[in-house]
Amino acid sequence: MSVKKTNKEQNIAVIDIGSNAVRLVIYDGLKRCPIKIHTERNICGLGRDILNTGHLNPEGVEQALDSLGRFSGMLESLKIKTVFTIATAALRDANDGNKFVKKVEDKFGISINVISGIEEAYLSAQGVAAGFGQVTGVVGDFGGGSLELIAMHNGKILEQETLPLGALRILALKGEQERCDYIQHHLSNISLLRNNQKQNFYVLGGAWRSIGKTHMHMTDYPLQILDHYTIRYTPAVEFMSLLSNQSSASLERMAGLPARRVKDIPPAALVMKHVLKCLKPQNICFSATGLREGVVFDRLSHQLQKQSPLLASCLDLAERTSRSRETKHFKYMAKWLQPLFKNASLEDFDTTLESACFLSDIGWYEHEDYKADNAYQRILHLPFYGASHMHRAILAIATYVRYKGYIRRVPREDDVKAEITASAQSTLTRSQVDLAVQLGLSIRLAHLLTGGALSLLKHTELRLTDKVLRLVLSGKSIALSGHIIEDTLNDLARFYKCKSMITLAH
């Protein structure tokens, strides 16, 4: 059932058999930024008893077999031939793990790859690299049976550790002091923690992700997307101390999470608190990509792995949704607009500019009255790879403005409708909002000027000085001038506090 070669357009699947849950994810192909088209999880607790008995939990075994039978039947019906099935700490450590593997293969024809702790850490790191790009810092993957720690520099693994600090192992211990002693014993001699302090800490795993969702819920964070959500070191330690001392009933009221997930939060928070005190990271960054995405990412060519995840996501979306599949024209539009943004202070602005251009035709088939609103909502909430919350907000506002969401010529505090774009604006500074509006106006100019036939931009040029924003039209584009172009160019020029001018070069 496991096949390594696949066409990038064919759907593929990853089955992940963990200590706490059994999961199935179906992706839309073997590519740089695959999209999940189906995902489901059953919390079985396979590894619930391993610390005490050395064996898999019998009830968990039955639940896992039931889930794997369903997965097998579903994948057969969907004719998905490429399936990567991996198992982690529970089957790795249990005395009857091999028996379970054989039973699954005999009953369902599913070949399980029981990966080592080192392999698990490596694939988790690959999953974070899939979502964040060339990562420098420490990756932490907290599961039911183990904690993987991986130190990385520019996407390359420096060192890694697998520790028996999963949620089920901590829950099996009685009392906070016993748990703290157990955690400290396993962390005390880990050189990786001492050698990689003051960097970012990228965290994943179901329970740690639930902690991130809980923090967003309790702080009323405006953008409820976990991927790339960030907490600074000091408030993170304080928050972990709070969560680690809460009862399940209290957490259900506080966190707004399912009861089955809540019980794992106190041990997860306790482990994270101790790890944070060792690492003293600048930021805790929550990753929505991890082990399963790492399985896919690891099978890509080195050239694909090096691609910007944000650009790859936006390019894929452009190929799916734009009127013209000639995405090279969006790249040319980004080049055409560069003279307007030579002084942009945003880090990696060229990537943001090109991404915005790729997304600029996303609303062409929407109702005219709702293009701006719907495009904004889609971009703010799409499952992009590599998009920080700042990038999401800028791209969403820029596309909103591109579709006439910008309603006044003279820049004012309420130029972008606050009631519609409040979530995005509240995550940005005022200068970043202004930059997003400038970006949207400039992209609107390109689409209005050409009617969407962006190849016509080759006969035009934008020139910006301290005094004039000039649009130069030549050749086939001379006939494209008109009042609507003059008005849009004037709107844009006001941001630069200069005059606008259209020049015809015969």
N, C-alpha and C positions, 0 to 999 in steps of 0.2 A: 504493500500500500504506500510505501515511501519511495518517491521518485525524485531524483535530484535535478534533472534537467527539465526546464519548462519554458514555454513561450511567455513573455512578459505580460501578454494580454489575457492569458488563461487564469481563471480563479485558482487560488491555492489555499490551503488550510494549515493551521497549526493547532495541535492538541497539546495542552500543557497539563500534566498530572502532577499537582503539587501536594504538599503535606496537608494543606487546608482545603483546597478547592481543585476541581477538575474543570478545565476551560476549553472551549472551542472558539477559534477566530477564523473567519473566512475573509481573505483579502482579494482585491480585484486584480492581482497580478504580482509577478516577481519584478518589482521596480523600486526606484529610489524612495518614493513616498506612497506606498500602497494604502488604499482606503479600506477600512473595515466595512464589509457589506453584510456581515452577520456575526454576532458575538453572543455567547451565553456561558453561564457559569453555574456550577452546583457546588455549594460548600459542603463537602463530605466529611472532612476531618480524618482523612486516612492516617495521618501521623499523630493522632491525638494521644495514643497510649504508648508510643515508642519509648519514651524516657523511662516508663515504669515496667513495661512488659517486653520491650524489644520487638514487638509485633505490630502489624497494621491493625487498626480498629475494625472489628468485624462488621459493625453497622456501616462504617465508612466504606468498606470494601464493597458491600452490596449496593450502596448508593453510587459509588464510582462505576461499577460494572453496568448499572442501569443507565448512567449518563453516557458511557462509552458505547453502549449498544445503540442508543439514540443517535449519537454522533455518526457512528458507522452507517446507519441506515440513511441518515440525511445526506451524507457525503456521496453515498452511492446513487441516491435519487438525483442529486445535483450534478452527477457525473464529474466530480472533482477528483482527478487522478493524482494530483501532487499534494501529499499530506505529510507533514513533518510532525511526528509524535515524540515528545520528550517527557521525561519524568525526573523529578529532582529529589530533595532530601528524604522524603518518606520511603520511596522504593529503594533509594540508595542505602539507607541505614537499617531498614527493617529486616529481620531474619527471614521473613516470608515474602520479601520483595520479589525475588526471582519466581516464586510460585504464582504471584499475581500477574507478572509479565507474561508467563507462559499461558495462563488461563485466558488472558485478553487476546493473545495471538491465536490460540486454538478456537476461541469462541467467535471472534469478530474479524480475524485476519489483520489486526492492527499490530504492526511491529513497533515496539516501544524502545526508544533509545534512552537508557538510564544514564544521564550525564553526571560527571564528577563535579565536585564543588568548584574546581578550577574552571571547568567548562561552563558551569552555570554563571560564575562571576564574569567570565569573558563575554558570554552572550548577553548578559544584562548590560555590560558596558557598551557593547555594540548597539543595543537598543537605544541607549541614551544618546550615543553618537548619531544614530539615525534621526533623532528628533532635535538635537541641539547642535549638530555639526562637530567641528574639531574641539572637543571638550578638554579643558584643563581644570583639574580639581579631583575630588573624590566622589565616586559613585557608591551608593549604599542601596542594596536590594534586600528588603526585609520580608521574609516569607513565614510560613507556618513552622518550618523546621530549622531554618538557618538564616544567617545574615551574611551576605556577600559584600565585601568592601574592595573597591578597585581604585587605585590611584592612576590618573591619566594625565598626559601632557600632549596638547595638540592632537587629541584623538588616539594617541598611542598608549597602551597599557604599560605602566612602569612596574607595578607590583599589585598583588591581590591576596585576599585572605577569605577563607570560609570558616565561619564560627557557628557553634550550636546555640544560637541565640534567637531562634524563631519564636513566634507568639505561643505556639502550643507547648514548647519546652518551658517557657517562662510561666505560663498558666499552671503547669504541673507542679510548680514550686509553691510552698505555703508561706505566706507573709511577705511583706515588702522587704524586710531586711534580708531574708534568705535570697530573694530575687536580686537585690542590689549586690550582695556578695557574689552571687553566681555570675552576674554580668561583669562586675569589676574584675573577677578572676580571669575571665576570658579576654578582656580588653587590655589588661595591665601590661602585657608584654608584646603588644602589637606595634612594631616599629612603623608600620604604614601610617598609623594615627599620629605619631610624633613627627614623621618626616614630611607631612603634607598639611600642616596647619595654615590657617588664615587664607584658605582658598574657598571656592564655592563647593557646596555639598549637594550633589544631585541625588534625590531620593525617589525610590519607587517601591513597589510591592503593595498589595491590597490594603493592609492596615495602615501603612504610612501615608498612602494616598488618602485614606479616610480621614487621617489627621489634618491633611491639607484642606479637604472639603469642610471639615468641622471648623477650622480657623476662618475660612471664607464666610461660612454661615454665621459664626458668632461675631465677626467684625463687620457684617453687612457689606462685604466687598462687592462692588458694582458689577464686576465681570465674572460670572460664575463659570469659569473655565479653569480646570486644574492645571493643565499643561503650561509650564513656564511660570506658574504662580510662585512668588518668592516671599520669604520671611527673613528679616534680619536676625543675626545671631542672638542678641540679648532677649528680644521678645519671644523668640522661638524657645529658648531654655525655660523662660517663665511659663509659656503655654504648655510645654511638656510636663512641667511640675504640676500644673493644674490638672491636666488630663489623667496623669498617672495615679492620682488619688481619688478619682471619681468612681462611684458605683455604676453599674450598667443602667440602672433606672435613671440616675442623674444624667448620664451621657445621652440616653435616648431623648430626654427633654432638651438638652443643650445642643446636640449635634444634628438632629434631624436626619439620622441614619437608620437603616434597618437594624432590628434587634440582633440578627445573626452576625452583623459586622461590629456592633458596638462592644461586644465582650473582648475583642482583640485590641481595642484602643489603649486601655491602661498599660498592658505589657509592652505594646509597641511604643507608646510615649516614654515609658521608663527606659527602654533600650536606647531610643533616640536621644534622650536627655544625657545619658552617660557618654554616648558617642560624640555628641556636640561638645561636651565639656573637654573631651580629649582633642578634638579637631579644632575647636574655636573657629569655625568657618565664617567667611564674610556674609554669605547668604545661604539659605536653604532653598533649593530650587526643586520644585516638584515636577517629575517627568511622567507624562502619560504613555510614553513609549518605554519598553523594557525588554524582558526576556523573549517574548514572542516576536516582537519586531526585530530583535537582534538575530533571531533564527533566519528571518528573511534577509536582513541587511548583510549578514555574513556570507550569503550566497551571491551577492552582487559583485560585479567587477570592481577593481580598485578605482577605475575612472568614475564609475557611477557613485561609489561611496564618497568621493571627494566633492560631489556636487553640493551646492548650497541647498539645504532642505527646504527653505522658504521659496527659493526660486523654482525648485523642482515641483513643489506643490502647486504654485501659481501657474507654472507652464502647463502642467497636467490639466488644471482647471480650464485654462484658455483653450486647450485642444478639445475639451469636451463641450464648452459652452459658447464660444465666440462665433460670430457669423462667418468669419473667414478662418480656416484652419492654418493659414499662412502666419504662423506665430513669429516669423522673422520680421514682420511689419511692426509688431509690438516692440521688438528689440530696437528697431530703427526709431520708433517714436521716443523711446527712452533716451536714445542718443540725441535726438532732435531737441529734447527738452533740457538737456544738461546745461546749456548756457544760463538758464534761469536759476540754477541751484549750485553755482560754483562755491557759494559761501555757506551752504547748508551745514549746520553744526552737528547734525544727527550722525551718530556713529554708523558706519556702513550704509550711508544714504543711497549709494548707487544701487544696492540690492533692493532697498525700499522702493526706489523710483522704478526700476525694471519690474518689480512685483506688481506695483500699482498699474503699470501699463498692461501687463498680462491680464489683470482683473477688469480692465476698463470696459469690456464688452459683455460683462456677466449678466446685465439686465436687459439686453436688447429685445427679448421676447416677452417681457413683462408688460402689464397694462401701463399706459403712459402716466397715469396719475399716481402709480405706486412704484415706479422704477427706482426712484431714489431710496424710499423707505425699505423696500424689499432687498435691494442690493446691499444696503448698509447692514441689515440684519443677517444676511447670508454670510457676508465676509467676517462680521464680528464673531460668528459662531461656527464657521466651517472647521473641520478637523485638519487644519494646516499642520505641517511639520515645520519646525524652526521658527515659529512666530511667537516672539515675546508679546506680552499684553500691550506694550507700547506700540509694537509693529501692527498688531491687530487693530488697535484703535485708530492709528494713522491711516491705514489702508481702508478701513471702513468709512471714516469721515471723508477721505479723498474721493472714494467712489460715490458716496452720497452727494458730494458737491458736483462731481462729474455729471450726475444725472439731475442737475438743476436743484439740488437741495439747498444751494447757497442762494439766498433770496434778496440780498441787498448789495448794491454796488459799493457803498462806503463801508469799510470794515468797522464793525462794532462788536460789543461783547456778545450779542445774540445773533451774529451772522449765521451761525449754524443752529438750527432749531433745537433748543435745549431739551424739550420734552421728548424728542425722537433720539437724539444722539447723546443723552446724558451719561449712559454707561461708558461710552468711549471717551467723552470729554473729561470725565472725572478721573480717568487714569493718566491724563496728560497734563503737562504744563501749558500755560497760555501760548507760549512761543511754539510748542509742538502742535497745538490746535491750528495756529496760523499757518504753520508749514504744511499741515494736511490740507487746509483750504487752498493754499497756493498750488499745491500738487493737483488737487481736484480741478481747479480752474484751468490750469495749463493743459490737463488731459482733455477737459471739455473743449478747449480751443482746438486741439488737434482733431477731435472727432467732428466738431461742427464744420471746421474748415474743409475737411475731406469727405464728409458724409459717411465716414467709416471706411472709405477706400484709402487706407493709410499709406499706400504706395505713393500717393500724390505729395506726401511730405518731402519727397526727394527734390521737388521743385520749389521748395520754400526754405526759409531760414529765420530763426529767432536771434536777434542781437540785443543785448542788454548793456546799457551804460548807466552812469549815475543820473543822466537826464532823460533818456529815452528808452522805451521798450519798443523795438522795431520788428515788424513782421515783413520780411522781404518775399515777394511773390514773383516767380518767373515761369517762363514756358507755359505748360498746360495749366498751371495754377493761377495765372493772372486773372482769369474769369471768376475765381472763387471768392473774391472780395465782396463785402456787402455790409449792411448795417449790423447784422447779428454778429459778424466777426469783429467789427469795430467796437461794439458794446462789450463783447467778451474780453477783447484785448485791453480795453480800458479798465474793466474790472480788475484784471490781473495787474496792470500797471500801477494801480492805486496801492497795492501791497508793497511795491518798490518805491513808492512816493516819487514817481516820475510820469512823464507824458507817454502816450502811446502813439504810434505812427505806422501806417501801412505804406510800403514802398513797392512800386511795380517796376521790375527790372526787365525791360523789353530786350 
